[in-house]
């Protein structure tokens, strides 16, 4: 429910870039920018990754425009499984 969000999975190095709102690279198979619903599955190399659920100006989806926008809250349910 609510505005679209960005779902990004990235390396720790790219997460630092994301935090600085700089250009960053994400794993396309485990990311879905500007989405309202998604289900992703992929096999990736072993390592440490960061998954970000975003609705800021740093990603593709944009936060709601007005101070009292009717669509200003997002409800997010997620499950992440690693094997």
PyMOL Python script that loads the backbone (N, CA, C, O; Angstrom):
from pymol import cmd

cmd.read_pdbstr("""\
ATOM      1  N   UNK A   1       0.839  -1.174   0.000  1.00  0.00           N
ATOM      2  CA  UNK A   1       0.000   0.000   0.000  1.00  0.00           C
ATOM      3  C   UNK A   1       0.884   1.236   0.000  1.00  0.00           C
ATOM      4  O   UNK A   1       1.978   1.220   0.564  1.00  0.00           O
ATOM      5  N   UNK A   2       0.432   2.269  -0.607  1.00  0.00           N
ATOM      6  CA  UNK A   2       1.166   3.524  -0.573  1.00  0.00           C
ATOM      7  C   UNK A   2       2.028   3.732  -1.790  1.00  0.00           C
ATOM      8  O   UNK A   2       1.824   3.092  -2.821  1.00  0.00           O
ATOM      9  N   UNK A   3       3.001   4.633  -1.678  1.00  0.00           N
ATOM     10  CA  UNK A   3       3.857   4.970  -2.817  1.00  0.00           C
ATOM     11  C   UNK A   3       4.793   3.822  -3.167  1.00  0.00           C
ATOM     12  O   UNK A   3       5.055   2.939  -2.350  1.00  0.00           O
ATOM     13  N   UNK A   4       5.285   3.852  -4.385  1.00  0.00           N
ATOM     14  CA  UNK A   4       6.274   2.854  -4.796  1.00  0.00           C
ATOM     15  C   UNK A   4       7.544   2.999  -3.971  1.00  0.00           C
ATOM     16  O   UNK A   4       7.821   4.056  -3.404  1.00  0.00           O
ATOM     17  N   UNK A   5       8.305   1.917  -3.916  1.00  0.00           N
ATOM     18  CA  UNK A   5       9.585   1.912  -3.219  1.00  0.00           C
ATOM     19  C   UNK A   5      10.647   1.353  -4.158  1.00  0.00           C
ATOM     20  O   UNK A   5      10.338   0.795  -5.211  1.00  0.00           O
ATOM     21  N   UNK A   6      11.879   1.513  -3.761  1.00  0.00           N
ATOM     22  CA  UNK A   6      13.004   0.876  -4.452  1.00  0.00           C
ATOM     23  C   UNK A   6      13.498  -0.255  -3.570  1.00  0.00           C
ATOM     24  O   UNK A   6      13.637  -0.092  -2.358  1.00  0.00           O
ATOM     25  N   UNK A   7      13.759  -1.389  -4.173  1.00  0.00           N
ATOM     26  CA  UNK A   7      14.373  -2.507  -3.469  1.00  0.00           C
ATOM     27  C   UNK A   7      15.707  -2.758  -4.154  1.00  0.00           C
ATOM     28  O   UNK A   7      15.750  -3.154  -5.319  1.00  0.00           O
ATOM     29  N   UNK A   8      16.784  -2.530  -3.435  1.00  0.00           N
ATOM     30  CA  UNK A   8      18.134  -2.696  -3.982  1.00  0.00           C
ATOM     31  C   UNK A   8      18.920  -3.688  -3.130  1.00  0.00           C
ATOM     32  O   UNK A   8      18.875  -3.630  -1.901  1.00  0.00           O
ATOM     33  N   UNK A   9      19.631  -4.585  -3.778  1.00  0.00           N
ATOM     34  CA  UNK A   9      20.617  -5.439  -3.109  1.00  0.00           C
ATOM     35  C   UNK A   9      21.959  -5.098  -3.722  1.00  0.00           C
ATOM     36  O   UNK A   9      22.111  -5.076  -4.943  1.00  0.00           O
ATOM     37  N   UNK A  10      22.942  -4.830  -2.851  1.00  0.00           N
ATOM     38  CA  UNK A  10      24.230  -4.334  -3.336  1.00  0.00           C
ATOM     39  C   UNK A  10      25.352  -4.770  -2.410  1.00  0.00           C
ATOM     40  O   UNK A  10      25.115  -5.292  -1.321  1.00  0.00           O
ATOM     41  N   UNK A  11      26.573  -4.546  -2.862  1.00  0.00           N
ATOM     42  CA  UNK A  11      27.741  -4.812  -2.030  1.00  0.00           C
ATOM     43  C   UNK A  11      27.871  -3.715  -0.981  1.00  0.00           C
ATOM     44  O   UNK A  11      27.232  -2.667  -1.080  1.00  0.00           O
ATOM     45  N   UNK A  12      28.702  -3.966   0.017  1.00  0.00           N
ATOM     46  CA  UNK A  12      28.923  -2.964   1.057  1.00  0.00           C
ATOM     47  C   UNK A  12      29.538  -1.684   0.499  1.00  0.00           C
ATOM     48  O   UNK A  12      29.211  -0.588   0.954  1.00  0.00           O
ATOM     49  N   UNK A  13      30.427  -1.817  -0.486  1.00  0.00           N
ATOM     50  CA  UNK A  13      31.049  -0.644  -1.102  1.00  0.00           C
ATOM     51  C   UNK A  13      29.984   0.226  -1.772  1.00  0.00           C
ATOM     52  O   UNK A  13      29.988   1.446  -1.614  1.00  0.00           O
ATOM     53  N   UNK A  14      29.083  -0.396  -2.512  1.00  0.00           N
ATOM     54  CA  UNK A  14      28.027   0.368  -3.165  1.00  0.00           C
ATOM     55  C   UNK A  14      27.020   0.915  -2.164  1.00  0.00           C
ATOM     56  O   UNK A  14      26.411   1.956  -2.408  1.00  0.00           O
ATOM     57  N   UNK A  15      26.839   0.235  -1.054  1.00  0.00           N
ATOM     58  CA  UNK A  15      25.957   0.761  -0.012  1.00  0.00           C
ATOM     59  C   UNK A  15      26.502   2.077   0.539  1.00  0.00           C
ATOM     60  O   UNK A  15      25.733   2.999   0.813  1.00  0.00           O
ATOM     61  N   UNK A  16      27.802   2.170   0.700  1.00  0.00           N
ATOM     62  CA  UNK A  16      28.397   3.427   1.156  1.00  0.00           C
ATOM     63  C   UNK A  16      28.109   4.548   0.154  1.00  0.00           C
ATOM     64  O   UNK A  16      27.820   5.679   0.546  1.00  0.00           O
ATOM     65  N   UNK A  17      28.188   4.226  -1.139  1.00  0.00           N
ATOM     66  CA  UNK A  17      27.868   5.223  -2.174  1.00  0.00           C
ATOM     67  C   UNK A  17      26.393   5.616  -2.091  1.00  0.00           C
ATOM     68  O   UNK A  17      26.047   6.794  -2.190  1.00  0.00           O
ATOM     69  N   UNK A  18      25.529   4.611  -1.907  1.00  0.00           N
ATOM     70  CA  UNK A  18      24.092   4.879  -1.768  1.00  0.00           C
ATOM     71  C   UNK A  18      23.836   5.811  -0.579  1.00  0.00           C
ATOM     72  O   UNK A  18      23.075   6.772  -0.694  1.00  0.00           O
ATOM     73  N   UNK A  19      24.474   5.526   0.563  1.00  0.00           N
ATOM     74  CA  UNK A  19      24.277   6.350   1.759  1.00  0.00           C
ATOM     75  C   UNK A  19      24.674   7.805   1.523  1.00  0.00           C
ATOM     76  O   UNK A  19      24.095   8.715   2.116  1.00  0.00           O
ATOM     77  N   UNK A  20      25.661   8.022   0.658  1.00  0.00           N
ATOM     78  CA  UNK A  20      26.098   9.373   0.314  1.00  0.00           C
ATOM     79  C   UNK A  20      25.271   9.962  -0.819  1.00  0.00           C
ATOM     80  O   UNK A  20      25.528  11.082  -1.262  1.00  0.00           O
ATOM     81  N   UNK A  21      24.272   9.204  -1.294  1.00  0.00           N
ATOM     82  CA  UNK A  21      23.399   9.611  -2.405  1.00  0.00           C
ATOM     83  C   UNK A  21      24.220   9.830  -3.679  1.00  0.00           C
ATOM     84  O   UNK A  21      23.882  10.672  -4.511  1.00  0.00           O
ATOM     85  N   UNK A  22      25.310   9.054  -3.818  1.00  0.00           N
ATOM     86  CA  UNK A  22      26.119   9.050  -5.027  1.00  0.00           C
ATOM     87  C   UNK A  22      25.633   7.927  -5.939  1.00  0.00           C
ATOM     88  O   UNK A  22      24.827   7.092  -5.528  1.00  0.00           O
ATOM     89  N   UNK A  23      26.116   7.909  -7.151  1.00  0.00           N
ATOM     90  CA  UNK A  23      25.789   6.842  -8.091  1.00  0.00           C
ATOM     91  C   UNK A  23      26.284   5.507  -7.534  1.00  0.00           C
ATOM     92  O   UNK A  23      27.428   5.402  -7.091  1.00  0.00           O
ATOM     93  N   UNK A  24      25.422   4.488  -7.557  1.00  0.00           N
ATOM     94  CA  UNK A  24      25.777   3.182  -7.025  1.00  0.00           C
ATOM     95  C   UNK A  24      25.314   2.089  -7.986  1.00  0.00           C
ATOM     96  O   UNK A  24      24.467   2.318  -8.850  1.00  0.00           O
ATOM     97  N   UNK A  25      25.884   0.905  -7.819  1.00  0.00           N
ATOM     98  CA  UNK A  25      25.553  -0.256  -8.648  1.00  0.00           C
ATOM     99  C   UNK A  25      24.866  -1.271  -7.750  1.00  0.00           C
ATOM    100  O   UNK A  25      25.270  -1.468  -6.605  1.00  0.00           O
ATOM    101  N   UNK A  26      23.831  -1.911  -8.268  1.00  0.00           N
ATOM    102  CA  UNK A  26      23.114  -2.921  -7.491  1.00  0.00           C
ATOM    103  C   UNK A  26      22.992  -4.206  -8.312  1.00  0.00           C
ATOM    104  O   UNK A  26      23.169  -4.201  -9.530  1.00  0.00           O
ATOM    105  N   UNK A  27      22.687  -5.302  -7.620  1.00  0.00           N
ATOM    106  CA  UNK A  27      22.506  -6.590  -8.286  1.00  0.00           C
ATOM    107  C   UNK A  27      21.123  -6.605  -8.935  1.00  0.00           C
ATOM    108  O   UNK A  27      20.109  -6.647  -8.238  1.00  0.00           O
ATOM    109  N   UNK A  28      21.082  -6.571 -10.243  1.00  0.00           N
ATOM    110  CA  UNK A  28      19.817  -6.442 -10.967  1.00  0.00           C
ATOM    111  C   UNK A  28      18.855  -7.591 -10.683  1.00  0.00           C
ATOM    112  O   UNK A  28      17.645  -7.379 -10.614  1.00  0.00           O
ATOM    113  N   UNK A  29      19.380  -8.808 -10.518  1.00  0.00           N
ATOM    114  CA  UNK A  29      18.518  -9.967 -10.278  1.00  0.00           C
ATOM    115  C   UNK A  29      17.854  -9.946  -8.908  1.00  0.00           C
ATOM    116  O   UNK A  29      16.850 -10.625  -8.695  1.00  0.00           O
ATOM    117  N   UNK A  30      18.409  -9.168  -7.972  1.00  0.00           N
ATOM    118  CA  UNK A  30      17.861  -9.098  -6.617  1.00  0.00           C
ATOM    119  C   UNK A  30      17.441  -7.674  -6.255  1.00  0.00           C
ATOM    120  O   UNK A  30      17.446  -7.293  -5.085  1.00  0.00           O
ATOM    121  N   UNK A  31      17.084  -6.904  -7.259  1.00  0.00           N
ATOM    122  CA  UNK A  31      16.658  -5.521  -7.040  1.00  0.00           C
ATOM    123  C   UNK A  31      15.457  -5.221  -7.922  1.00  0.00           C
ATOM    124  O   UNK A  31      15.291  -5.816  -8.987  1.00  0.00           O
ATOM    125  N   UNK A  32      14.625  -4.298  -7.470  1.00  0.00           N
ATOM    126  CA  UNK A  32      13.467  -3.879  -8.260  1.00  0.00           C
ATOM    127  C   UNK A  32      13.176  -2.412  -7.941  1.00  0.00           C
ATOM    128  O   UNK A  32      12.429  -2.101  -7.013  1.00  0.00           O
ATOM    129  N   UNK A  33      13.778  -1.517  -8.728  1.00  0.00           N
ATOM    130  CA  UNK A  33      13.543  -0.088  -8.502  1.00  0.00           C
ATOM    131  C   UNK A  33      12.105   0.311  -8.838  1.00  0.00           C
ATOM    132  O   UNK A  33      11.493  -0.239  -9.754  1.00  0.00           O
ATOM    133  N   UNK A  34      11.581   1.267  -8.089  1.00  0.00           N
ATOM    134  CA  UNK A  34      10.273   1.868  -8.346  1.00  0.00           C
ATOM    135  C   UNK A  34       9.158   0.826  -8.480  1.00  0.00           C
ATOM    136  O   UNK A  34       8.435   0.798  -9.477  1.00  0.00           O
ATOM    137  N   UNK A  35       9.036  -0.011  -7.484  1.00  0.00           N
ATOM    138  CA  UNK A  35       8.081  -1.110  -7.536  1.00  0.00           C
ATOM    139  C   UNK A  35       6.965  -0.950  -6.513  1.00  0.00           C
ATOM    140  O   UNK A  35       7.122  -0.264  -5.503  1.00  0.00           O
ATOM    141  N   UNK A  36       5.830  -1.596  -6.793  1.00  0.00           N
ATOM    142  CA  UNK A  36       4.769  -1.654  -5.797  1.00  0.00           C
ATOM    143  C   UNK A  36       4.549  -3.077  -5.312  1.00  0.00           C
ATOM    144  O   UNK A  36       3.784  -3.301  -4.374  1.00  0.00           O
ATOM    145  N   UNK A  37       5.218  -4.049  -5.948  1.00  0.00           N
ATOM    146  CA  UNK A  37       5.172  -5.450  -5.515  1.00  0.00           C
ATOM    147  C   UNK A  37       6.216  -6.219  -6.309  1.00  0.00           C
ATOM    148  O   UNK A  37       6.393  -5.988  -7.505  1.00  0.00           O
ATOM    149  N   UNK A  38       6.902  -7.130  -5.641  1.00  0.00           N
ATOM    150  CA  UNK A  38       7.925  -7.898  -6.339  1.00  0.00           C
ATOM    151  C   UNK A  38       8.207  -9.195  -5.605  1.00  0.00           C
ATOM    152  O   UNK A  38       7.960  -9.312  -4.405  1.00  0.00           O
ATOM    153  N   UNK A  39       8.723 -10.155  -6.333  1.00  0.00           N
ATOM    154  CA  UNK A  39       9.221 -11.400  -5.761  1.00  0.00           C
ATOM    155  C   UNK A  39      10.459 -11.750  -6.565  1.00  0.00           C
ATOM    156  O   UNK A  39      10.376 -11.972  -7.773  1.00  0.00           O
ATOM    157  N   UNK A  40      11.602 -11.799  -5.905  1.00  0.00           N
ATOM    158  CA  UNK A  40      12.868 -12.001  -6.596  1.00  0.00           C
ATOM    159  C   UNK A  40      13.583 -13.226  -6.045  1.00  0.00           C
ATOM    160  O   UNK A  40      13.481 -13.549  -4.862  1.00  0.00           O
ATOM    161  N   UNK A  41      14.305 -13.895  -6.929  1.00  0.00           N
ATOM    162  CA  UNK A  41      15.107 -15.047  -6.522  1.00  0.00           C
ATOM    163  C   UNK A  41      16.296 -15.135  -7.454  1.00  0.00           C
ATOM    164  O   UNK A  41      16.151 -14.995  -8.668  1.00  0.00           O
ATOM    165  N   UNK A  42      17.471 -15.367  -6.895  1.00  0.00           N
ATOM    166  CA  UNK A  42      18.680 -15.469  -7.715  1.00  0.00           C
ATOM    167  C   UNK A  42      19.748 -16.227  -6.943  1.00  0.00           C
ATOM    168  O   UNK A  42      19.706 -16.315  -5.716  1.00  0.00           O
ATOM    169  N   UNK A  43      20.687 -16.761  -7.672  1.00  0.00           N
ATOM    170  CA  UNK A  43      21.866 -17.379  -7.086  1.00  0.00           C
ATOM    171  C   UNK A  43      23.029 -16.427  -7.300  1.00  0.00           C
ATOM    172  O   UNK A  43      23.306 -16.017  -8.427  1.00  0.00           O
ATOM    173  N   UNK A  44      23.707 -16.076  -6.216  1.00  0.00           N
ATOM    174  CA  UNK A  44      24.826 -15.147  -6.299  1.00  0.00           C
ATOM    175  C   UNK A  44      26.025 -15.727  -5.556  1.00  0.00           C
ATOM    176  O   UNK A  44      25.896 -16.692  -4.803  1.00  0.00           O
ATOM    177  N   UNK A  45      27.173 -15.134  -5.775  1.00  0.00           N
ATOM    178  CA  UNK A  45      28.387 -15.578  -5.094  1.00  0.00           C
ATOM    179  C   UNK A  45      28.272 -15.346  -3.595  1.00  0.00           C
ATOM    180  O   UNK A  45      27.577 -14.435  -3.146  1.00  0.00           O
ATOM    181  N   UNK A  46      28.960 -16.179  -2.828  1.00  0.00           N
ATOM    182  CA  UNK A  46      28.993 -15.999  -1.379  1.00  0.00           C
ATOM    183  C   UNK A  46      29.610 -14.645  -1.063  1.00  0.00           C
ATOM    184  O   UNK A  46      30.514 -14.190  -1.765  1.00  0.00           O
ATOM    185  N   UNK A  47      29.135 -14.016  -0.033  1.00  0.00           N
ATOM    186  CA  UNK A  47      29.681 -12.721   0.352  1.00  0.00           C
ATOM    187  C   UNK A  47      28.720 -11.977   1.242  1.00  0.00           C
ATOM    188  O   UNK A  47      27.703 -12.521   1.672  1.00  0.00           O
ATOM    189  N   UNK A  48      29.041 -10.742   1.514  1.00  0.00           N
ATOM    190  CA  UNK A  48      28.191  -9.876   2.328  1.00  0.00           C
ATOM    191  C   UNK A  48      27.498  -8.884   1.408  1.00  0.00           C
ATOM    192  O   UNK A  48      28.138  -8.201   0.608  1.00  0.00           O
ATOM    193  N   UNK A  49      26.190  -8.818   1.535  1.00  0.00           N
ATOM    194  CA  UNK A  49      25.382  -7.922   0.714  1.00  0.00           C
ATOM    195  C   UNK A  49      24.455  -7.122   1.616  1.00  0.00           C
ATOM    196  O   UNK A  49      24.153  -7.529   2.738  1.00  0.00           O
ATOM    197  N   UNK A  50      24.014  -5.992   1.114  1.00  0.00           N
ATOM    198  CA  UNK A  50      23.086  -5.128   1.833  1.00  0.00           C
ATOM    199  C   UNK A  50      21.827  -5.015   0.988  1.00  0.00           C
ATOM    200  O   UNK A  50      21.904  -4.759  -0.214  1.00  0.00           O
ATOM    201  N   UNK A  51      20.662  -5.205   1.612  1.00  0.00           N
ATOM    202  CA  UNK A  51      19.390  -5.006   0.931  1.00  0.00           C
ATOM    203  C   UNK A  51      18.751  -3.745   1.502  1.00  0.00           C
ATOM    204  O   UNK A  51      18.604  -3.601   2.716  1.00  0.00           O
ATOM    205  N   UNK A  52      18.377  -2.841   0.611  1.00  0.00           N
ATOM    206  CA  UNK A  52      17.828  -1.541   0.997  1.00  0.00           C
ATOM    207  C   UNK A  52      16.399  -1.427   0.484  1.00  0.00           C
ATOM    208  O   UNK A  52      16.124  -1.695  -0.685  1.00  0.00           O
ATOM    209  N   UNK A  53      15.506  -1.034   1.360  1.00  0.00           N
ATOM    210  CA  UNK A  53      14.147  -0.669   0.974  1.00  0.00           C
ATOM    211  C   UNK A  53      14.104   0.849   1.066  1.00  0.00           C
ATOM    212  O   UNK A  53      14.231   1.416   2.151  1.00  0.00           O
ATOM    213  N   UNK A  54      13.925   1.505  -0.077  1.00  0.00           N
ATOM    214  CA  UNK A  54      14.157   2.944  -0.161  1.00  0.00           C
ATOM    215  C   UNK A  54      12.960   3.682  -0.755  1.00  0.00           C
ATOM    216  O   UNK A  54      12.288   3.177  -1.654  1.00  0.00           O
ATOM    217  N   UNK A  55      12.705   4.872  -0.243  1.00  0.00           N
ATOM    218  CA  UNK A  55      11.778   5.812  -0.866  1.00  0.00           C
ATOM    219  C   UNK A  55      12.283   7.219  -0.586  1.00  0.00           C
ATOM    220  O   UNK A  55      11.572   8.063  -0.042  1.00  0.00           O
ATOM    221  N   UNK A  56      13.539   7.444  -0.976  1.00  0.00           N
ATOM    222  CA  UNK A  56      14.156   8.757  -0.829  1.00  0.00           C
ATOM    223  C   UNK A  56      14.513   9.278  -2.216  1.00  0.00           C
ATOM    224  O   UNK A  56      14.283   8.600  -3.217  1.00  0.00           O
ATOM    225  N   UNK A  57      15.064  10.455  -2.269  1.00  0.00           N
ATOM    226  CA  UNK A  57      15.511  11.033  -3.535  1.00  0.00           C
ATOM    227  C   UNK A  57      16.748  10.326  -4.092  1.00  0.00           C
ATOM    228  O   UNK A  57      17.143  10.588  -5.228  1.00  0.00           O
ATOM    229  N   UNK A  58      17.363   9.437  -3.312  1.00  0.00           N
ATOM    230  CA  UNK A  58      18.578   8.750  -3.767  1.00  0.00           C
ATOM    231  C   UNK A  58      18.288   7.601  -4.721  1.00  0.00           C
ATOM    232  O   UNK A  58      19.195   7.153  -5.423  1.00  0.00           O
ATOM    233  N   UNK A  59      17.064   7.112  -4.770  1.00  0.00           N
ATOM    234  CA  UNK A  59      16.718   5.993  -5.643  1.00  0.00           C
ATOM    235  C   UNK A  59      15.809   6.422  -6.774  1.00  0.00           C
ATOM    236  O   UNK A  59      15.606   7.614  -7.007  1.00  0.00           O
ATOM    237  N   UNK A  60      15.259   5.432  -7.482  1.00  0.00           N
ATOM    238  CA  UNK A  60      14.360   5.704  -8.605  1.00  0.00           C
ATOM    239  C   UNK A  60      12.981   6.183  -8.143  1.00  0.00           C
ATOM    240  O   UNK A  60      12.445   7.154  -8.678  1.00  0.00           O
ATOM    241  N   UNK A  61      12.408   5.493  -7.142  1.00  0.00           N
ATOM    242  CA  UNK A  61      11.106   5.909  -6.617  1.00  0.00           C
ATOM    243  C   UNK A  61      11.286   7.210  -5.839  1.00  0.00           C
ATOM    244  O   UNK A  61      12.319   7.430  -5.208  1.00  0.00           O
ATOM    245  N   UNK A  62      10.302   8.038  -5.891  1.00  0.00           N
ATOM    246  CA  UNK A  62      10.381   9.327  -5.214  1.00  0.00           C
ATOM    247  C   UNK A  62       9.393   9.366  -4.057  1.00  0.00           C
ATOM    248  O   UNK A  62       8.313   8.783  -4.143  1.00  0.00           O
ATOM    249  N   UNK A  63       9.753  10.045  -2.982  1.00  0.00           N
ATOM    250  CA  UNK A  63       8.821  10.180  -1.865  1.00  0.00           C
ATOM    251  C   UNK A  63       7.612  11.003  -2.282  1.00  0.00           C
ATOM    252  O   UNK A  63       7.676  11.753  -3.256  1.00  0.00           O
ATOM    253  N   UNK A  64       6.516  10.870  -1.553  1.00  0.00           N
ATOM    254  CA  UNK A  64       5.325  11.650  -1.880  1.00  0.00           C
ATOM    255  C   UNK A  64       5.640  13.144  -1.889  1.00  0.00           C
ATOM    256  O   UNK A  64       6.557  13.610  -1.214  1.00  0.00           O
ATOM    257  N   UNK A  65       4.852  13.881  -2.674  1.00  0.00           N
ATOM    258  CA  UNK A  65       5.157  15.289  -2.887  1.00  0.00           C
ATOM    259  C   UNK A  65       4.743  16.244  -1.804  1.00  0.00           C
ATOM    260  O   UNK A  65       5.529  17.114  -1.430  1.00  0.00           O
ATOM    261  N   UNK A  66       3.538  16.121  -1.282  1.00  0.00           N
ATOM    262  CA  UNK A  66       3.053  17.131  -0.356  1.00  0.00           C
ATOM    263  C   UNK A  66       3.234  16.758   1.100  1.00  0.00           C
ATOM    264  O   UNK A  66       3.507  15.608   1.442  1.00  0.00           O
ATOM    265  N   UNK A  67       3.075  17.752   1.942  1.00  0.00           N
ATOM    266  CA  UNK A  67       3.195  17.544   3.377  1.00  0.00           C
ATOM    267  C   UNK A  67       2.103  16.606   3.885  1.00  0.00           C
ATOM    268  O   UNK A  67       2.350  15.789   4.772  1.00  0.00           O
ATOM    269  N   UNK A  68       0.905  16.718   3.332  1.00  0.00           N
ATOM    270  CA  UNK A  68      -0.199  15.872   3.749  1.00  0.00           C
ATOM    271  C   UNK A  68      -0.714  15.047   2.577  1.00  0.00           C
ATOM    272  O   UNK A  68      -1.924  14.950   2.376  1.00  0.00           O
ATOM    273  N   UNK A  69       0.162  14.467   1.823  1.00  0.00           N
ATOM    274  CA  UNK A  69      -0.195  13.623   0.684  1.00  0.00           C
ATOM    275  C   UNK A  69      -0.960  12.399   1.187  1.00  0.00           C
ATOM    276  O   UNK A  69      -0.528  11.747   2.138  1.00  0.00           O
ATOM    277  N   UNK A  70      -2.085  12.085   0.560  1.00  0.00           N
ATOM    278  CA  UNK A  70      -2.876  10.924   0.967  1.00  0.00           C
ATOM    279  C   UNK A  70      -2.112   9.622   0.783  1.00  0.00           C
ATOM    280  O   UNK A  70      -2.415   8.623   1.435  1.00  0.00           O
ATOM    281  N   UNK A  71      -1.133   9.630  -0.094  1.00  0.00           N
ATOM    282  CA  UNK A  71      -0.368   8.432  -0.413  1.00  0.00           C
ATOM    283  C   UNK A  71       1.031   8.544   0.200  1.00  0.00           C
ATOM    284  O   UNK A  71       2.021   8.214  -0.454  1.00  0.00           O
ATOM    285  N   UNK A  72       1.119   9.007   1.452  1.00  0.00           N
ATOM    286  CA  UNK A  72       2.419   9.313   2.028  1.00  0.00           C
ATOM    287  C   UNK A  72       3.026   8.201   2.881  1.00  0.00           C
ATOM    288  O   UNK A  72       4.132   8.365   3.395  1.00  0.00           O
ATOM    289  N   UNK A  73       2.346   7.100   3.040  1.00  0.00           N
ATOM    290  CA  UNK A  73       2.893   5.996   3.815  1.00  0.00           C
ATOM    291  C   UNK A  73       2.908   4.740   2.968  1.00  0.00           C
ATOM    292  O   UNK A  73       2.009   4.504   2.161  1.00  0.00           O
ATOM    293  N   UNK A  74       3.927   3.952   3.161  1.00  0.00           N
ATOM    294  CA  UNK A  74       4.020   2.670   2.465  1.00  0.00           C
ATOM    295  C   UNK A  74       4.028   1.563   3.502  1.00  0.00           C
ATOM    296  O   UNK A  74       4.712   1.670   4.520  1.00  0.00           O
ATOM    297  N   UNK A  75       3.284   0.514   3.256  1.00  0.00           N
ATOM    298  CA  UNK A  75       3.341  -0.671   4.104  1.00  0.00           C
ATOM    299  C   UNK A  75       4.176  -1.698   3.361  1.00  0.00           C
ATOM    300  O   UNK A  75       3.898  -2.019   2.206  1.00  0.00           O
ATOM    301  N   UNK A  76       5.195  -2.208   4.025  1.00  0.00           N
ATOM    302  CA  UNK A  76       6.120  -3.130   3.383  1.00  0.00           C
ATOM    303  C   UNK A  76       6.188  -4.406   4.196  1.00  0.00           C
ATOM    304  O   UNK A  76       6.466  -4.372   5.394  1.00  0.00           O
ATOM    305  N   UNK A  77       5.935  -5.526   3.549  1.00  0.00           N
ATOM    306  CA  UNK A  77       6.137  -6.848   4.140  1.00  0.00           C
ATOM    307  C   UNK A  77       7.266  -7.497   3.354  1.00  0.00           C
ATOM    308  O   UNK A  77       7.241  -7.491   2.124  1.00  0.00           O
ATOM    309  N   UNK A  78       8.251  -8.054   4.039  1.00  0.00           N
ATOM    310  CA  UNK A  78       9.349  -8.674   3.314  1.00  0.00           C
ATOM    311  C   UNK A  78       9.857  -9.900   4.048  1.00  0.00           C
ATOM    312  O   UNK A  78       9.714 -10.035   5.263  1.00  0.00           O
ATOM    313  N   UNK A  79      10.453 -10.784   3.273  1.00  0.00           N
ATOM    314  CA  UNK A  79      11.127 -11.972   3.804  1.00  0.00           C
ATOM    315  C   UNK A  79      12.356 -12.196   2.963  1.00  0.00           C
ATOM    316  O   UNK A  79      12.276 -12.240   1.735  1.00  0.00           O
ATOM    317  N   UNK A  80      13.487 -12.339   3.610  1.00  0.00           N
ATOM    318  CA  UNK A  80      14.744 -12.604   2.921  1.00  0.00           C
ATOM    319  C   UNK A  80      15.274 -13.935   3.428  1.00  0.00           C
ATOM    320  O   UNK A  80      15.421 -14.141   4.632  1.00  0.00           O
ATOM    321  N   UNK A  81      15.561 -14.839   2.488  1.00  0.00           N
ATOM    322  CA  UNK A  81      16.078 -16.146   2.832  1.00  0.00           C
ATOM    323  C   UNK A  81      17.394 -16.356   2.134  1.00  0.00           C
ATOM    324  O   UNK A  81      17.493 -16.150   0.924  1.00  0.00           O
ATOM    325  N   UNK A  82      18.402 -16.758   2.863  1.00  0.00           N
ATOM    326  CA  UNK A  82      19.717 -17.050   2.278  1.00  0.00           C
ATOM    327  C   UNK A  82      20.074 -18.496   2.600  1.00  0.00           C
ATOM    328  O   UNK A  82      19.873 -18.966   3.720  1.00  0.00           O
ATOM    329  N   UNK A  83      20.596 -19.177   1.618  1.00  0.00           N
ATOM    330  CA  UNK A  83      20.996 -20.572   1.823  1.00  0.00           C
ATOM    331  C   UNK A  83      22.425 -20.770   1.424  1.00  0.00           C
ATOM    332  O   UNK A  83      22.946 -21.881   1.524  1.00  0.00           O
TER     333      UNK A  83
END
""", "prot")
cmd.dss("prot")
cmd.show_as("cartoon", "prot")
cmd.util.cbc("prot")
cmd.orient("prot")
